[in-house]
Amino acid sequence: MFRKSPYAVRKGSYTVREAAEILNANAYTIRKLLRQGRLRGFKLTNHWRIKSEDLERFMRGGQNDTGEHHEGQ
């Protein structure tokens, strides 16, 4: 479904735009995955962030182990 970008996952967390670039997808798709709980993320000042380990997990398996999303810290 997603082609992996040559960008390595290396930061602590990513914005929707950065995650979209890494996954070679558009930002709308990333937000949809976050809302559906297929990609784990959290909101920081009303903006989605994705932890690097959650992005790596999604890239390996296609979704979270739990299928849940997390908002806030």
Secondary structure, DSSP 8 states (H G I E B T S, - for coil): -----S----SSEEEHHHHHHHHT--HHHHHHHHHHTSS--EEETTEEEEEHHHHHHHHHHSS-SS-------
